[in-house]
Amino acid sequence: MRASARFLGTCVLLFLFILVTIHAYETLGWMAIGFLIMGLVIAFGLAYFLMSSPPSPMDADLLPPAPPVKPELDAERDVYIPGRNFDEMLQRLGSNESLINVILNSMGEGVLLLNQADRIVLMNPSAEKILGLSEKDGLGKHYLEIVRHPVLADLLTDSKKGGVASGEIEFMGREERTFAVSAAAVRKGNEPILGQIVVLSDITSMKRLMRMRTDFVANVSHELKTPLTAILGYVETLLEGAIDDKKNRGQFLKKISDQAQRLHALISDVLELSKIESGMFITSLEPMDLSEVAAQVIEVLKAKWESKEITIHQQIPAGTKVTAHQEGLFHVFENLLDNAIKYSPEKSEIRIYSTPLEDGRIEFSVEDHGPGIPLEAQARVFERFFRVDASRSREMGGTGLGLSIVKHLAEKMRGEVRLKSVEGKGSTFSLVLSALPS
């Protein structure tokens, strides 16, 4: 029965017993007091019995459901290798498996999780790509079967002692790649080590950039040292008495002037290249008229091409517009035309023209009839300080940075540079930029 029904029944029984007791008092007198006390004791005893009795099957459906009993974890681990697997680590660490998997799969760094026996129990997609191995083929293997490298072995040994161990590893293959490696022990509180985690970060581009900067500093130092050494030598010669030699002192001073100008040009090009690379030189692009810029450059370099009796053919139609940076486009034109003038023979011709491309861009070119560039050197002409003929270039006042500046400016203006050259017949340097409707 319901609890309320039991309580009502108790009250009814108590009421009936009181009526009986009163009737007994009227009949027996004070002896009824004893019956009253006995009645109260029996009533409370009866009520206690009814209220504390276990519920009947009819009442069971009204009780709140009992909390589910968590089944005991299977004592037999689903372990294919010695030590703890990934699921057990997650249970011990109290981690959310789905959240961890989402994070690992989204990481650009490669992640390897090793168990206590140094065997792989997890690889994220980035690690698969770095190692060229699928997770299916890597799981259960000792890390040395996948990455046999003494640096990694030392890092894992150090990480077991505590803290994070870091180093660099170079992978040799079709292309050399460098990775920053970090290894750390996986543990919870003061418990024994559950395993180790290894993180691989590709720093190949950064290392290549560092090497380029180191080479650049070395090349700049060498290029600066050459004219300075020449200037000091001529000055010492003059101070030792050649200044009184009226016949030769003018020649010495001319050499000093030439080397000083070369030094000034080199410093100017280095500063310009640094400014371009920093992103401070070209901050915005705007519509530019190619024919107008070409006319300005031709006028600026007029003394040079007239002194060699070179004929300039400017064949860019008026109104040919591209998206570019005014000063940047001028420097590109200036460098390309200046190189063409330097290496063109006297009384030759230089042609400046433009060509619309199928993709909607414009290619403008500077064509000369100079010595041309050997095929094996054409891929390197845009490198810093690279010279096809170093001695001839220095004689002409070249710094070795002009074409490198052209390439950087083209990239900043979202364009590209091209070269066509036949040794002994001349070269054509081109810049491709986005075109605008006329």
C-alpha positions in Angstrom: 0.0 0.0 0.0 1.0 3.6 -0.3 2.8 5.4 2.6 -0.2 7.8 3.1 -2.6 4.8 3.3 -0.5 3.2 6.0 -0.5 6.5 8.0 -4.3 6.8 7.7 -4.8 3.2 8.8 -2.7 3.9 11.9 -4.8 7.0 12.8 -8.1 5.0 12.4 -6.8 2.2 14.7 -5.6 4.7 17.3 -9.0 6.5 17.2 -10.9 3.2 17.7 -8.6 2.2 20.5 -9.2 5.5 22.3 -13.0 5.0 22.1 -12.6 1.6 23.6 -10.4 3.0 26.4 -13.0 5.7 27.3 -15.8 3.2 27.4 -13.7 1.0 29.7 -13.0 4.0 32.0 -16.7 4.7 32.4 -17.2 1.1 33.2 -14.2 0.3 35.3 -13.1 3.7 36.7 -9.4 4.4 37.4 -8.5 1.0 36.1 -8.9 2.5 32.6 -5.7 4.5 33.1 -3.7 1.3 32.8 -5.6 0.4 29.7 -4.9 3.9 28.3 -1.2 3.5 28.8 -1.2 0.0 27.4 -3.2 1.3 24.4 -0.7 4.1 23.7 2.2 1.7 23.8 0.5 -0.7 21.5 -0.6 2.0 19.1 2.9 3.6 18.8 4.4 0.1 18.5 1.9 -0.7 15.8 2.6 2.5 13.9 6.4 2.0 14.1 6.0 -1.4 12.7 3.8 -0.3 9.8 6.0 2.7 8.9 9.3 0.8 9.0 8.2 -2.2 7.1 9.8 -2.7 3.6 7.8 -1.4 0.6 5.6 -3.7 -1.3 6.1 -4.5 -4.9 3.4 -2.0 -5.8 5.4 0.8 -4.2 8.7 -0.1 -5.9 7.9 1.8 -9.1 7.5 5.1 -7.1 11.0 5.0 -5.7 13.8 6.9 -7.6 15.9 4.7 -9.8 19.1 3.5 -8.2 22.3 4.9 -9.7 23.8 2.5 -12.3 26.7 0.4 -11.2 29.8 1.1 -13.3 31.0 -2.2 -14.6 34.5 -3.1 -13.6 37.1 -2.5 -16.3 38.2 -5.6 -18.1 41.2 -6.9 -16.2 42.7 -8.1 -19.5 44.2 -5.2 -21.3 43.8 -5.0 -25.1 47.6 -4.6 -25.4 49.5 -5.7 -28.5 52.8 -4.6 -27.0 54.3 -4.4 -23.5 53.3 -1.4 -21.3 50.3 0.8 -21.4 48.4 1.7 -24.5 46.9 5.1 -25.4 43.4 4.5 -23.9 44.9 3.5 -20.6 47.0 6.7 -20.5 43.9 8.7 -21.2 42.1 7.0 -18.3 45.0 7.5 -15.9 45.3 11.2 -16.9 41.5 11.8 -16.9 41.6 13.2 -20.4 38.9 13.7 -23.0 39.8 11.4 -25.9 37.8 13.1 -28.6 39.1 16.5 -27.7 42.7 15.3 -27.7 42.3 13.6 -31.0 40.9 16.8 -32.6 43.8 18.8 -31.3 46.4 16.3 -32.4 44.9 16.0 -35.9 44.9 19.8 -36.3 48.5 20.3 -35.3 51.1 21.2 -37.9 53.8 19.6 -35.8 54.3 15.9 -35.8 53.5 14.1 -32.5 54.5 10.7 -31.4 53.3 9.1 -28.2 55.5 6.3 -26.8 54.5 3.8 -24.0 56.8 2.6 -21.2 58.5 0.2 -23.5 59.4 3.0 -26.0 56.9 1.7 -28.6 54.7 4.0 -30.6 51.0 4.0 -29.5 49.9 7.2 -31.4 51.0 9.2 -34.5 49.1 12.3 -35.7 48.7 13.0 -39.4 51.6 15.5 -39.4 54.0 12.8 -38.0 52.8 10.4 -40.7 53.7 13.0 -43.3 57.1 13.8 -41.8 58.1 10.2 -41.4 56.5 9.0 -44.6 54.7 6.2 -42.7 51.1 5.6 -41.9 49.9 5.2 -38.3 48.8 1.7 -39.1 52.3 0.7 -40.1 53.9 2.5 -37.2 51.8 1.5 -34.2 53.5 -1.1 -32.0 57.0 -0.5 -33.4 60.0 0.7 -31.3 60.8 4.3 -32.1 64.3 3.2 -33.3 62.6 1.2 -36.1 61.0 4.5 -37.4 63.6 7.2 -36.5 67.1 5.7 -36.1 68.9 8.8 -34.9 71.2 9.1 -31.9 70.0 12.6 -31.0 66.4 11.4 -30.5 67.7 8.5 -28.3 69.6 11.0 -26.1 66.6 13.3 -25.8 64.3 10.5 -24.7 66.8 9.3 -22.2 67.2 12.8 -20.8 63.4 13.4 -20.7 62.9 10.4 -18.4 65.0 12.2 -15.8 62.6 15.1 -15.8 61.8 18.2 -17.7 61.7 18.8 -21.5 64.7 17.8 -23.6 65.2 19.7 -26.9 67.4 19.3 -29.9 67.6 19.3 -33.7 67.5 16.4 -36.2 68.4 16.4 -39.9 66.6 14.0 -42.2 68.5 13.2 -45.4 66.5 12.2 -48.4 65.5 13.7 -51.7 65.9 17.0 -49.9 67.6 17.8 -46.6 65.1 18.7 -43.9 65.8 20.0 -40.4 63.4 19.4 -37.4 63.4 20.9 -33.9 62.6 18.0 -31.6 61.2 18.1 -28.0 60.7 15.1 -25.8 58.9 15.0 -22.4 57.8 12.3 -20.0 54.0 11.7 -19.6 53.1 11.2 -15.9 50.4 12.2 -13.5 51.5 13.5 -10.2 54.1 11.3 -8.5 53.0 8.2 -10.4 55.6 6.3 -12.5 56.1 7.4 -16.1 53.2 6.4 -18.3 55.2 7.0 -21.5 56.8 9.9 -23.5 55.7 12.4 -26.1 57.8 13.6 -29.0 57.1 16.7 -31.0 58.7 17.4 -34.4 58.7 20.9 -35.8 59.9 21.6 -39.4 62.5 24.4 -39.2 64.0 23.8 -42.7 63.0 27.1 -44.1 64.2 29.0 -41.0 67.6 27.2 -41.1 67.9 28.0 -44.8 67.1 31.6 -44.2 69.7 31.7 -41.4 72.3 30.3 -43.8 71.4 32.8 -46.5 71.8 35.7 -44.0 75.2 34.3 -42.9 76.3 34.0 -46.5 75.0 37.5 -47.2 77.0 39.0 -44.4 80.1 37.1 -45.5 79.6 38.3 -49.1 79.0 41.9 -48.1 82.1 41.9 -46.0 84.1 40.5 -48.9 82.6 43.0 -51.3 83.2 45.9 -49.0 86.8 44.8 -48.2 87.9 44.8 -51.9 87.3 48.6 -52.7 88.5 49.6 -49.2 91.7 47.7 -49.7 92.2 49.4 -53.1 91.5 52.9 -51.7 93.9 52.4 -48.8 96.6 51.1 -51.1 96.4 54.1 -53.4 96.3 56.5 -50.5 99.4 54.9 -48.9 101.2 55.1 -52.3 100.4 58.8 -52.5 101.5 59.5 -49.0 104.8 57.8 -49.6 105.7 60.3 -52.2 103.6 59.5 -55.3 101.6 62.7 -54.6 104.6 64.6 -56.0 104.6 62.5 -59.2 102.6 64.9 -61.4 102.5 62.3 -64.2 100.8 59.5 -62.2 99.1 61.1 -59.2 96.1 62.0 -61.3 95.7 58.3 -62.2 95.9 57.3 -58.6 93.2 59.8 -57.6 91.0 58.5 -60.4 91.4 54.9 -59.0 90.5 56.1 -55.6 87.4 57.9 -56.9 86.3 54.8 -58.9 86.6 52.6 -55.8 84.8 55.1 -53.6 81.9 55.2 -56.1 81.8 51.4 -56.2 81.8 51.3 -52.4 78.9 53.9 -52.4 76.9 51.9 -54.9 77.4 48.7 -53.0 76.3 50.2 -49.7 73.3 51.8 -51.4 72.2 48.5 -53.0 72.6 46.6 -49.7 70.4 49.2 -47.9 67.9 49.2 -50.7 67.7 45.4 -50.7 67.2 45.3 -46.9 64.5 47.9 -47.1 62.7 45.9 -49.8 62.8 42.7 -47.8 61.6 44.4 -44.6 58.3 45.4 -46.4 58.9 49.1 -45.8 59.7 50.0 -49.4 56.5 48.8 -51.1 53.4 49.4 -49.0 50.7 49.7 -51.7 50.2 49.2 -55.4 48.5 51.5 -57.9 47.8 51.8 -61.6 51.0 52.8 -63.5 51.6 53.6 -67.2 54.5 51.5 -68.5 55.3 53.8 -71.4 55.7 56.8 -69.1 58.0 55.0 -66.7 60.1 53.6 -69.6 60.5 57.2 -71.0 61.7 58.5 -67.6 64.3 55.7 -67.2 65.6 56.2 -70.8 66.0 59.9 -70.1 67.9 59.3 -66.8 70.3 56.9 -68.4 70.7 59.0 -71.6 74.3 59.9 -71.0 75.3 56.2 -70.7 73.7 54.9 -73.8 74.7 57.9 -75.9 78.3 57.6 -74.8 78.3 54.1 -76.4 76.3 55.3 -79.4 73.6 52.7 -78.5 70.1 53.1 -80.1 67.1 52.6 -77.8 63.8 51.4 -79.4 61.0 52.1 -77.0 58.0 50.1 -78.3 55.6 50.1 -75.4 52.2 51.5 -76.5 51.0 54.6 -74.7 48.3 53.8 -72.1 49.7 50.3 -71.3 48.8 50.2 -67.6 49.8 47.7 -64.9 49.3 47.4 -61.1 52.7 48.3 -59.6 54.6 50.6 -57.2 55.9 53.8 -58.9 59.4 53.9 -57.4 59.7 50.1 -57.5 58.7 49.9 -61.1 61.2 52.7 -61.9 64.0 50.8 -60.1 63.3 47.6 -62.1 63.4 49.4 -65.4 66.5 51.3 -64.4 68.4 48.1 -63.3 67.4 46.1 -66.5 68.2 49.0 -68.9 71.5 49.8 -67.1 72.6 46.2 -67.3 71.7 46.1 -71.0 73.7 49.2 -71.7 76.8 47.9 -69.7 77.0 44.6 -71.6 75.9 45.8 -75.0 78.7 46.5 -77.5 79.0 50.0 -78.9 76.7 51.1 -81.7 74.3 48.2 -81.0 70.6 48.3 -80.3 68.4 47.8 -77.3 64.7 47.1 -77.6 62.1 47.8 -74.9 58.7 46.4 -75.6 55.5 44.9 -73.9 53.5 41.8 -74.6 50.0 41.0 -73.4 49.7 37.5 -72.0 46.7 35.1 -72.2 46.2 35.2 -68.4 45.5 38.9 -68.6 48.9 40.1 -67.4 51.4 42.2 -69.2 55.1 41.3 -69.9 57.5 44.1 -70.6 61.0 43.2 -71.7 64.4 44.7 -72.2 66.4 43.0 -75.1 70.1 43.5 -75.8 72.7 42.1 -78.2 75.4 41.6 -75.6 77.5 38.4 -74.8 74.5 36.5 -73.4 74.5 34.2 -70.4 75.6 30.6 -70.4 72.7 28.1 -69.8 74.3 26.7 -66.6 74.4 30.2 -65.1 70.9 31.4 -66.0 69.3 29.8 -62.9 71.6 31.8 -60.6 71.7 35.2 -62.1 69.1 36.5 -59.7 71.1 35.4 -56.6 72.9 38.0 -54.5 76.5 38.7 -55.6 76.4 36.1 -58.3 78.3 37.2 -61.4 78.7 35.4 -64.7 82.1 37.1 -65.2 83.1 38.5 -61.8 86.2 40.5 -63.0 84.3 42.1 -65.9 81.4 43.0 -63.7 83.6 44.7 -61.2 85.4 46.7 -63.9 82.0 48.0 -65.0 81.0 49.0 -61.5 78.5 46.2 -60.9 77.7 45.3 -57.3 76.2 41.9 -58.0 72.9 42.9 -56.4 71.0 44.6 -59.2 69.2 41.5 -60.5 68.5 40.3 -57.0 66.8 43.7 -56.3 64.8 43.3 -59.5 63.6 39.9 -58.4 62.6 41.1 -54.9 60.8 44.1 -56.3 58.9 41.9 -58.7 57.7 39.6 -56.0 56.6 42.6 -53.8 54.6 43.9 -56.7 53.0 40.4 -57.1 54.8 39.8 -60.4 57.7 37.6 -61.6 60.9 38.0 -63.6 61.9 35.9 -66.6 65.1 35.5 -68.6 65.8 34.3 -72.1 69.4 34.3 -73.3 71.6 32.7 -75.9 75.3 32.8 -75.3 76.9 35.1 -77.9 73.6 36.5 -79.1 72.2 38.6 -76.2 69.7 38.4 -73.4 66.1 39.4 -72.8 65.0 40.2 -69.2 61.3 40.5 -68.6 58.9 41.5 -65.8 55.3 40.2 -65.7 52.7 42.3 -63.8 48.9 42.4 -63.6 47.4 44.5 -66.3 44.7 47.1 -66.2 42.2 47.9 -68.9 43.3 50.8 -71.2 
